[in-house]
Every structure is written in C-alpha cells, then in structure tokens.
Amino acid sequence: MAYDCGPLDRSIEETLAALRDGLAREYRLERRPIYRCSPRKARRLRRIGGWCRAVDRLIFEAGRVARETLPRIERDTAHTFPGPDGLIRVLMDPSTKRLFAGILAGFPEEALPVPARDLACLAAFSDDARALTLIGDVTLRLRGFSGPEILAALSDRWELHESPVGRPAGSIPHREKEALARAVLGLIYVQGGADALERAVRDPGCDPAG
C-alpha cells in the first residue's frame, strides 16, 4: 500500500515517543510466563523488545540533534530552522528503513502502535537525505561554490558524524562527510531559498578555519 509521506501530523520526536510507548504496551500485553510461551511467541516478544529498544535510542539521538547539532549549525550559517525535524530527517540513517518497515509489517494495520502512514513516512526519511544531497550539490555548483575539502570540514565543524540518528557515532568515510554537509545545505536552500544558502556558505562562521 502506498502512503502520502509529507510532514508528520506530530513532530518526529513525538511520533517516535508514541511508537515506543505503543510497542512497550504491546510487549506487556503479549508477554506470558516462559512455560506458557511457544517458541514462535518467544521470537515475537524478542522482536518487539528489540524494536522498542531501537526506537528508544532513536528518541535519544533525535533529541541530541535538536539540542546540540541544530543550534551549532544555526550559529554558523545564520539560518534559523523552523524546527528540528528537517535536520533529523537528514541525519536519519538508511538502516532505520528496515526498522520501521519491520514494525509496519509486524502488526495488522488496526493494531499498529502509530498510524501506518506515519511508519511509512519514517521509513522513507532516509531517502530525503539523498534527495537533499543532490539538491545541495546542484545548487552549490550553479552558484559557483565547490570544494569537497570545505564540505568535509563543515561536516566536522558541525559534528554531523557525531549526530547520527540510527547508527553508532564514530569515524565515517570522507565522501560521506561531504554528502552530509551537502544535504544540510540543500535543506537550508529548500527552507530559505537561494538567499539563505548564499548567507550560509558565505557567512564567516562557515569558514572551517574560523
């Protein structure tokens, strides 16, 4: 079934919290003493418990993006984001697609912890980053801004690799750092237009040596 995956009705953090609470409630409802639990039921309970823990981690990481990463980028670019959701979507790791798709397939639609459309949209968010990376790349080239070294330095300055949503923080390939910076600049362009992007790439705060 196809779903319209525009903005969620609630913020990403609120949607994830509702999903986590719903999964925890379902786990409690299905849990039985071990001697009454078939192997199939035990596997399902382990799966639901794993989903619950994974979503709980996403909530923590999304909150860190809102508290730390977004203000850092705003200071450097002079761009005010309307909220953290756009940046959270940019930093959503592709592996989260499997998580949300698994939850979507794991329940009848009427028993899902959150609406099916919300889960389908969450599963599609990692694709947004690739689209924004392309937008940022094309727009930067058209405006005469180039230099992968600068983009990687911006990713380091903004600590994008330390702010993943759905993947352990740590070392990432140089090319992926560039892609993350392009996606953020693409987001700024989509939200604020050419003037906002121009300010972002020309603001002194965007000088990695600054």
C-alpha positions in Angstrom: 0.0 0.0 0.0 1.3 3.5 -0.9 1.2 6.3 1.5 1.5 10.1 1.1 4.7 10.8 3.0 4.6 14.6 3.6 5.1 16.1 7.0 4.0 14.0 10.0 1.0 15.2 12.0 3.2 15.4 15.0 6.9 16.1 15.4 9.3 13.3 14.8 10.2 13.1 18.5 6.5 12.9 19.5 5.8 10.3 16.8 8.8 8.2 18.0 7.7 8.5 21.6 4.2 7.3 20.7 5.7 4.4 18.8 8.0 3.4 21.7 5.1 3.6 24.2 2.8 1.6 21.9 5.5 -1.1 21.4 6.1 -1.3 25.1 2.3 -1.7 25.7 2.1 -4.4 23.1 5.0 -6.2 24.7 3.3 -6.2 28.1 0.0 -7.5 26.6 1.7 -10.3 24.7 4.1 -11.4 27.5 3.3 -14.7 29.2 5.2 -16.8 31.7 8.0 -18.6 29.9 6.4 -22.1 30.4 3.3 -20.9 28.5 5.3 -19.2 25.8 5.7 -21.1 22.5 9.0 -20.7 20.6 7.2 -18.6 18.0 5.7 -16.3 20.7 9.2 -16.0 22.3 10.7 -14.9 19.0 8.0 -12.3 18.5 8.5 -11.0 22.0 12.2 -10.7 21.4 11.5 -8.9 18.1 9.1 -6.4 19.8 11.5 -5.8 22.6 14.3 -5.1 20.1 12.1 -2.7 18.2 11.3 -0.9 21.5 14.9 -0.5 22.4 15.9 0.7 18.9 13.1 3.3 18.9 14.1 4.4 22.4 17.6 5.0 21.1 16.3 7.0 18.1 14.4 9.2 20.6 17.6 10.0 22.4 19.6 10.7 19.2 16.8 12.9 17.7 16.8 14.9 21.0 20.5 15.3 20.8 20.2 16.7 17.2 17.6 19.2 18.4 19.6 20.3 21.5 23.1 20.3 20.1 23.5 19.9 16.4 20.8 22.3 15.2 21.9 25.3 17.3 25.5 24.7 16.2 24.6 24.9 12.5 22.3 27.9 13.1 25.2 29.8 14.7 27.5 29.1 11.8 25.1 29.7 8.9 22.8 32.5 10.2 19.9 30.4 9.1 17.0 29.8 11.6 15.4 26.4 11.1 11.7 26.2 11.6 12.2 23.2 13.9 14.5 20.2 14.3 12.5 17.8 12.1 14.2 18.6 8.8 17.7 18.1 10.2 16.6 14.9 12.0 15.4 13.6 8.6 18.8 14.5 7.0 20.6 12.6 9.7 18.3 9.5 9.7 20.5 6.5 8.8 19.3 4.2 6.0 19.2 1.3 8.4 16.2 2.8 10.0 14.2 2.0 6.9 14.4 -1.7 7.9 13.3 -1.0 11.5 10.2 1.0 10.5 9.3 -1.4 7.7 9.6 -4.3 10.0 7.3 -2.8 12.6 4.8 -1.9 9.8 4.8 -5.5 8.6 4.7 -6.9 12.2 1.2 -5.8 13.1 -2.2 -5.7 11.4 -2.9 -2.1 10.4 -5.6 -1.6 13.1 -3.1 -2.8 15.8 -0.1 -0.7 14.8 1.3 1.5 17.7 1.0 4.6 15.4 -0.8 5.1 12.1 0.6 3.1 9.2 1.2 6.3 7.2 3.5 7.6 10.0 5.6 4.4 9.9 5.8 4.5 6.1 6.9 8.1 6.3 9.5 7.4 8.9 10.8 4.5 6.7 11.2 7.0 3.8 13.0 9.7 5.7 16.5 8.3 4.9 15.7 8.8 1.2 15.2 12.5 1.9 18.8 12.9 2.8 19.9 11.6 -0.6 17.5 13.9 -2.4 18.7 16.9 -0.3 22.3 16.0 -1.1 21.5 16.1 -4.8 19.7 19.5 -4.4 22.6 20.9 -2.4 25.2 19.6 -4.9 23.4 21.0 -7.9 22.6 24.3 -6.3 26.2 24.8 -5.0 27.6 24.1 -8.4 25.2 26.5 -10.1 26.2 29.2 -7.6 29.9 28.6 -8.2 30.6 27.0 -4.8 32.8 24.0 -4.9 35.4 22.2 -2.8 34.9 18.8 -1.2 37.6 19.7 1.4 35.5 22.6 2.6 32.3 20.5 2.8 34.1 17.8 4.8 35.5 20.4 7.1 31.9 21.8 7.6 30.7 18.3 8.5 33.5 18.1 11.1 32.8 21.6 12.4 29.1 20.8 12.8 29.9 17.3 14.2 27.4 15.7 11.8 29.2 12.4 12.1 28.7 12.6 15.8 25.0 13.2 15.4 23.6 10.2 13.5 20.0 9.0 14.1 20.0 5.3 14.0 23.7 4.5 13.6 26.6 4.4 16.1 28.6 7.6 16.1 32.2 7.5 15.0 34.5 7.6 12.0 32.9 7.8 8.6 34.3 8.0 5.1 35.5 11.4 3.8 32.9 11.2 1.0 30.1 10.6 3.4 31.1 13.7 5.4 30.8 15.8 2.2 27.4 14.3 1.5 26.1 15.1 4.9 27.2 18.8 4.6 25.6 19.0 1.1 22.4 17.6 2.5 22.3 20.2 5.3 23.0 23.0 2.7 20.3 21.5 0.5 17.9 21.7 3.4 18.8 25.3 4.0 18.1 26.0 0.3 14.7 24.3 0.4 13.7 26.1 3.6 15.1 29.5 2.9 15.8 29.8 -0.8 18.9 31.0 -2.6 19.5 33.9 -0.3 19.6 31.7 2.7 22.1 29.3 1.0 24.2 32.3 -0.1 24.4 33.6 3.5 25.2 30.1 4.8 28.1 29.4 2.5 29.5 33.0 2.7 28.9 33.6 6.4 32.3 33.8 8.3 31.1 31.1 10.6 31.2 28.7 7.7 34.9 29.2 7.3 36.3 25.9 8.7 39.4 27.8 9.8 37.4 30.4 11.6 
